[in-house]
């Protein structure tokens, strides 16, 4: 008793366990269990050329077709991109970008025309793209209040400190607060098809289904529960300083207004990289007979509200179809093809090495 | 007059603080005018470190003294104070966890100690107070109290034995709980104190408490009242034989009374259990070196980022675009302060590269891993019914790194199970042949006999010159209980059992018994022996001149019935020969040397008749020396030396000490594993040499280089000149002429080379180590060391304990600082056990001191093979892999986060969510590596044991050198780059879902993190060679847990969280085919180099080939293989090559 109690002290409390155990087992034989004797049945895989070589070939044989498939899929996606920043003198939006001022009440509009040389057969997704816009800057990313956006009344009155300096305006809490919300993209984009006859047909743009459904349903909620009168709910709050209209006037439809406005939700999902695109509208395919966007001339009418020149950013509009793997991106296809080829190539090389050296190895083993 | 002198002495002693005065029974003694109440500490044992009140601050303080904990605390504080990217929780939680677990563990241990303390302190003991016995709690005993202890009770404090219930004034104790020696030790009462304890007036002067269990000096002044007259002062010396130690148990004695001299924390027991120096393993040093590298990486990353941040910000519009304004506070902050906090923020962001959890995991691995040693049934010895004992788990992996093995001979290589073989009386050899045929007398091989008188004198000497006790008849029950050293021997007369501190003595007494002289016992200082005529002879034991390893002899002074005073002395030949008449020596020397070459232990016996004057002088000298408080040992030895001169040699004995089971196989295996085995023994050179041959440390072809007193003897030259010459000659032979050894291949591999064995003795060694003049000293030393290192086996004989440690130290501090291991079983090995990197104690017969001071204790030498070759090897591989893996997995964890800074404006934006940052090391990737580091057997234990050469593969810290570290680091960097840029290219179009919706930054991080978790776990899976169900469970379990956790974490809007960053991010990621595809290809691509390397490396590794073959049960392949192996390897592995 004494000895074991002291041995704990001797170890300075670090490792008295084994010592104590040693004292305990002093009188009895250690258990003959597989675990204690380190004899647990075990699978002992051995990576040999024999097992790895087929794996290399199999990987090669699987990956190359997948890669080709991905590459073809990606190539089949129609994508059209147009820059409307207006930095060039020649650009129709040059004036708008030059004359931008926060206080102007009359929106500046510009029209860009372009020509699609290939018809877009399936649903077309319309993105806006920004460059050199650091949505992933730490100060920016954290400048939001998720509980306010989730409809929490208290956070509506008293937004999180993280929202500074976009927390209050004229002693009223800003709703939605924070830098992200404040800088919401607010250009309006309209797309017209120019008939061969010269008349313009506005293409219907669907603004539903552009945000993650979980965000729309759960993460973002308007305060005041089911109160349909958003004006009343938001009455004690200020609009974000850079917004032209308050949050409850984002859309006319009730289920797309306030915090659950999908444009707003999309914007609130901060992008990973400084050059990014965000889904703006969806052009639904009407019928199976005609392509969604037939070949031809189009014009894009931009209500130019969003300044990017101050930070040398760029604005783009992207029209793209979507495949099962998402938007156009040849990377995956190339990667799969490359890795598949490498594996296959390595397989061949290894087979050669194995054949040449492995034999010699074996023979030497036997000969000696 | 005398008294006055003594008083003066007392006074002087009191003023010097190194002695204390105790008033027996706390009665004032007549001499001192004022009774000074004792100011000694009470008998409370406080082994606990903490109280309820100081636990928290004290424990926290102790924990944060560790450098790692302190570092994490700093990181945590930075996070709290500065506005950092990750919340303080991310580093605070793991730190809190670690601190709490440690605190709970230490608290629990302390609670146990409190409990044990309480049990001891509240134990009721009987104290004599004013003539009455009073039951008192043990903690209330004061110094000077007279305490009564009954049989089988432990002593509550250190006591001076005053009265014993036994007639002869002795009592028996066992010190099993102190030093593990379970044999009975005899302690003696102070004479003249037994009459009446109530009337006893005495003071005791003794030294201040000191931890040595076997040393005590003091003296007792007894004031005897002689019929109302002037008191008579008697002085008695006190030594360790009078001192009963706290913790020892009274045996075989009904009751004793003793006066307490040391109490509580001043008892020898308490003093002895204060900290042992912590040994640090080479792995820990490697960890620290790697840590430094990673710290540099961390700091340089932070510096790079901070610099680039300010470069980037200097461009117009970047620092504060309209959409991302700074707060007023940020704008006001001083630019340089801002820079500094930015730097700190980056540090915090990247601090996960040095994980808290690594320390926890390493500690856990060591702690849990050491259980496998205690659990191993192969280490269980049925004789002593004990298995291995692990005293420290810090050194598990060091067992796999041993380069030098220093072994004791007696009790370690040999069994220390002595058997009397033969003796030589006056130059005639007596060999005791067979118990059956010639019981009646000695056989004379040479048809000659020494005179009857000489013969009997010799046998009497054997019977008298010892400290053996006869186990009492009737205490037969105890036979099993006590250290049964004689129980193992064939006992011709079963009723007699002997107890002795050394087995040699028993062997000698038994030997004498075979020749007709039986030692009957010691009763009240009277030794009885039965001679051949079955007459009882009685001898009065006057003095015992104790044995000690420095003197290497012991003597007794006895008085026979006719009043003659005789001194019998026995000891090593080297210590006896100079003390006897030279003309007697030669006849016996021949026998002694022959016996020694046969591997027997020899002792010489001498005697001397003491005249009355001589005895009186010796007696006085001994008494004086024993009373001395200062330098008692030295004084005693000088008296001993005076007495033990001019003796006449009667004869010599030879005792066989059989080799330990499988000693030779073990030694051969160790040598085959590339370890150099050095035998350090106090024994004679010849004996030791023969043991070395028997153990196959020296082979027939081994050329022996001898550097001993004998070879140094040269008429023409002085010793140091000769020494230098010899050293140079040997150096040339062994070091220079030997072909250069390729690294990793040790000499014994190649049979072409000459093997050298080196023999050195203690005297020569001290000449080398402590030369009389300084010139050439360092050269000699380095020559010596190099010769030693290039020899396959080194034998150092005639070593004093301290010299053993000196040798170990010399090797330890030599170039390359090789890992040393010392193995021994006796008290004389303690110094080398403590000195070596790893100290192994053998639970042998020479007590428990070696075991107590060792890091690991095993019952037998043969267990060393498995301990090193299997356990050591596995532990090393496990922990080395653990360490490398930990650094690797955190490098590829943090590298993407670092790279992300280039894409987020160096804003310290974390790539991963805080939960992932926190959980990565705690939950997602910690269990598989822990399981691996506990269970991995990359080569099965059987193969490791059969193929000792495998041990060389990990020699010199092979898995933790800079090359493998670089490999792991490059692998980590490669994978980190893969993870980040693979996803980066994918995100060049963030529309990854088939509904056109886009992914944001948290999806980016989650994809990277998923790839990361899967890759590092699968990397470990690739490395795992031994898949038990636990490995399967843990590896697949933690991956499943990651997936489950991610769903769960993203599946709920968490209240109390400021941001719902990961809400449905993981689920959405899984709904994207592209994400799946990118995850798969990135995992595969990251593991590709690893797979490739495994495949390419295989054909080259010689042993892996062997492994494979034996593992796949291709039994037939082994024999052709072994023929290719060098000769030395073949010798033993062929003998023992069962088909695995």
Boltz contact constraints between the chains, C-beta under 6 A:
constraints:
  - contact:
      token1: [A, 2]
      token2: [B, 177]
      max_distance: 6.0
  - contact:
      token1: [A, 2]
      token2: [B, 247]
      max_distance: 6.0
  - contact:
      token1: [A, 3]
      token2: [B, 177]
      max_distance: 6.0
  - contact:
      token1: [A, 5]
      token2: [B, 113]
      max_distance: 6.0
  - contact:
      token1: [A, 5]
      token2: [B, 116]
      max_distance: 6.0
  - contact:
      token1: [A, 6]
      token2: [B, 47]
      max_distance: 6.0
  - contact:
      token1: [A, 6]
      token2: [B, 273]
      max_distance: 6.0
  - contact:
      token1: [A, 8]
      token2: [B, 109]
      max_distance: 6.0
  - contact:
      token1: [A, 8]
      token2: [B, 113]
      max_distance: 6.0
  - contact:
      token1: [A, 9]
      token2: [B, 47]
      max_distance: 6.0
  - contact:
      token1: [A, 9]
      token2: [B, 273]
      max_distance: 6.0
  - contact:
      token1: [A, 10]
      token2: [B, 273]
      max_distance: 6.0
  - contact:
      token1: [A, 13]
      token2: [B, 106]
      max_distance: 6.0
  - contact:
      token1: [A, 13]
      token2: [B, 109]
      max_distance: 6.0
  - contact:
      token1: [A, 15]
      token2: [B, 367]
      max_distance: 6.0
  - contact:
      token1: [A, 15]
      token2: [B, 393]
      max_distance: 6.0
  - contact:
      token1: [A, 16]
      token2: [B, 109]
      max_distance: 6.0
  - contact:
      token1: [A, 17]
      token2: [B, 367]
      max_distance: 6.0
  - contact:
      token1: [A, 18]
      token2: [B, 370]
      max_distance: 6.0
  - contact:
      token1: [A, 18]
      token2: [B, 374]
      max_distance: 6.0
  - contact:
      token1: [A, 18]
      token2: [B, 390]
      max_distance: 6.0
  - contact:
      token1: [A, 18]
      token2: [B, 393]
      max_distance: 6.0
  - contact:
      token1: [A, 19]
      token2: [B, 391]
      max_distance: 6.0
  - contact:
      token1: [A, 21]
      token2: [B, 374]
      max_distance: 6.0
  - contact:
      token1: [A, 22]
      token2: [B, 374]
      max_distance: 6.0
  - contact:
      token1: [A, 22]
      token2: [B, 389]
      max_distance: 6.0
  - contact:
      token1: [A, 25]
      token2: [B, 374]
      max_distance: 6.0
  - contact:
      token1: [A, 25]
      token2: [B, 387]
      max_distance: 6.0
  - contact:
      token1: [A, 26]
      token2: [B, 386]
      max_distance: 6.0
  - contact:
      token1: [A, 29]
      token2: [B, 380]
      max_distance: 6.0
  - contact:
      token1: [A, 30]
      token2: [B, 375]
      max_distance: 6.0
  - contact:
      token1: [A, 30]
      token2: [B, 377]
      max_distance: 6.0
  - contact:
      token1: [A, 30]
      token2: [B, 380]
      max_distance: 6.0
  - contact:
      token1: [A, 30]
      token2: [B, 387]
      max_distance: 6.0
  - contact:
      token1: [A, 32]
      token2: [B, 377]
      max_distance: 6.0
  - contact:
      token1: [A, 36]
      token2: [B, 375]
      max_distance: 6.0
  - contact:
      token1: [A, 38]
      token2: [B, 372]
      max_distance: 6.0
  - contact:
      token1: [A, 40]
      token2: [B, 1028]
      max_distance: 6.0
  - contact:
      token1: [A, 42]
      token2: [B, 1026]
      max_distance: 6.0
  - contact:
      token1: [A, 42]
      token2: [B, 1027]
      max_distance: 6.0
  - contact:
      token1: [A, 42]
      token2: [B, 1028]
      max_distance: 6.0
  - contact:
      token1: [A, 43]
      token2: [B, 1027]
      max_distance: 6.0
  - contact:
      token1: [A, 44]
      token2: [B, 1025]
      max_distance: 6.0
  - contact:
      token1: [A, 44]
      token2: [B, 1026]
      max_distance: 6.0
  - contact:
      token1: [A, 46]
      token2: [B, 1108]
      max_distance: 6.0
  - contact:
      token1: [A, 47]
      token2: [B, 1094]
      max_distance: 6.0
  - contact:
      token1: [A, 49]
      token2: [B, 1095]
      max_distance: 6.0
  - contact:
      token1: [A, 52]
      token2: [B, 1095]
      max_distance: 6.0
  - contact:
      token1: [A, 125]
      token2: [B, 996]
      max_distance: 6.0
  - contact:
      token1: [A, 134]
      token2: [B, 905]
      max_distance: 6.0
  - contact:
      token1: [A, 136]
      token2: [B, 904]
      max_distance: 6.0
  - contact:
      token1: [A, 136]
      token2: [B, 909]
      max_distance: 6.0
  - contact:
      token1: [A, 136]
      token2: [B, 1001]
      max_distance: 6.0
  - contact:
      token1: [A, 137]
      token2: [B, 324]
      max_distance: 6.0
  - contact:
      token1: [A, 137]
      token2: [B, 904]
      max_distance: 6.0
  - contact:
      token1: [A, 137]
      token2: [B, 905]
      max_distance: 6.0
  - contact:
      token1: [A, 137]
      token2: [B, 907]
      max_distance: 6.0
  - contact:
      token1: [A, 138]
      token2: [B, 85]
      max_distance: 6.0
  - contact:
      token1: [A, 138]
      token2: [B, 907]
      max_distance: 6.0
  - contact:
      token1: [A, 138]
      token2: [B, 908]
      max_distance: 6.0
  - contact:
      token1: [A, 138]
      token2: [B, 909]
      max_distance: 6.0
  - contact:
      token1: [A, 139]
      token2: [B, 324]
      max_distance: 6.0
  - contact:
      token1: [A, 140]
      token2: [B, 324]
      max_distance: 6.0
  - contact:
      token1: [A, 141]
      token2: [B, 909]
      max_distance: 6.0
  - contact:
      token1: [A, 146]
      token2: [B, 1059]
      max_distance: 6.0
  - contact:
      token1: [A, 146]
      token2: [B, 1060]
      max_distance: 6.0
  - contact:
      token1: [A, 164]
      token2: [B, 327]
      max_distance: 6.0
  - contact:
      token1: [A, 165]
      token2: [B, 325]
      max_distance: 6.0
  - contact:
      token1: [A, 165]
      token2: [B, 327]
      max_distance: 6.0
  - contact:
      token1: [A, 179]
      token2: [B, 324]
      max_distance: 6.0
  - contact:
      token1: [A, 183]
      token2: [B, 323]
      max_distance: 6.0
  - contact:
      token1: [A, 214]
      token2: [B, 1064]
      max_distance: 6.0
  - contact:
      token1: [A, 219]
      token2: [B, 1060]
      max_distance: 6.0
  - contact:
      token1: [A, 219]
      token2: [B, 1063]
      max_distance: 6.0
  - contact:
      token1: [A, 269]
      token2: [B, 1000]
      max_distance: 6.0
  - contact:
      token1: [A, 270]
      token2: [B, 1000]
      max_distance: 6.0
  - contact:
      token1: [A, 270]
      token2: [B, 1001]
      max_distance: 6.0
  - contact:
      token1: [A, 271]
      token2: [B, 1000]
      max_distance: 6.0
  - contact:
      token1: [A, 272]
      token2: [B, 987]
      max_distance: 6.0
  - contact:
      token1: [A, 272]
      token2: [B, 1001]
      max_distance: 6.0
  - contact:
      token1: [A, 272]
      token2: [B, 1004]
      max_distance: 6.0
  - contact:
      token1: [A, 273]
      token2: [B, 903]
      max_distance: 6.0
  - contact:
      token1: [A, 273]
      token2: [B, 987]
      max_distance: 6.0
  - contact:
      token1: [A, 276]
      token2: [B, 990]
      max_distance: 6.0
  - contact:
      token1: [A, 278]
      token2: [B, 998]
      max_distance: 6.0
  - contact:
      token1: [A, 279]
      token2: [B, 996]
      max_distance: 6.0
  - contact:
      token1: [A, 279]
      token2: [B, 997]
      max_distance: 6.0
  - contact:
      token1: [A, 279]
      token2: [B, 998]
      max_distance: 6.0
  - contact:
      token1: [A, 310]
      token2: [B, 317]
      max_distance: 6.0
  - contact:
      token1: [A, 310]
      token2: [B, 322]
      max_distance: 6.0
  - contact:
      token1: [A, 311]
      token2: [B, 317]
      max_distance: 6.0
  - contact:
      token1: [A, 311]
      token2: [B, 321]
      max_distance: 6.0
  - contact:
      token1: [A, 322]
      token2: [B, 996]
      max_distance: 6.0
  - contact:
      token1: [A, 324]
      token2: [B, 994]
      max_distance: 6.0
  - contact:
      token1: [A, 324]
      token2: [B, 1073]
      max_distance: 6.0
  - contact:
      token1: [A, 325]
      token2: [B, 1073]
      max_distance: 6.0
  - contact:
      token1: [A, 325]
      token2: [B, 1074]
      max_distance: 6.0
  - contact:
      token1: [A, 326]
      token2: [B, 991]
      max_distance: 6.0
  - contact:
      token1: [A, 326]
      token2: [B, 992]
      max_distance: 6.0
  - contact:
      token1: [A, 326]
      token2: [B, 993]
      max_distance: 6.0
  - contact:
      token1: [A, 326]
      token2: [B, 1074]
      max_distance: 6.0
  - contact:
      token1: [A, 327]
      token2: [B, 989]
      max_distance: 6.0
  - contact:
      token1: [A, 327]
      token2: [B, 991]
      max_distance: 6.0
  - contact:
      token1: [A, 329]
      token2: [B, 989]
      max_distance: 6.0
  - contact:
      token1: [A, 331]
      token2: [B, 985]
      max_distance: 6.0
  - contact:
      token1: [A, 332]
      token2: [B, 1077]
      max_distance: 6.0
  - contact:
      token1: [A, 335]
      token2: [B, 1081]
      max_distance: 6.0
  - contact:
      token1: [A, 339]
      token2: [B, 1081]
      max_distance: 6.0
  - contact:
      token1: [A, 339]
      token2: [B, 1085]
      max_distance: 6.0
  - contact:
      token1: [A, 357]
      token2: [B, 1099]
      max_distance: 6.0
  - contact:
      token1: [A, 361]
      token2: [B, 1099]
      max_distance: 6.0
  - contact:
      token1: [A, 368]
      token2: [B, 1124]
      max_distance: 6.0
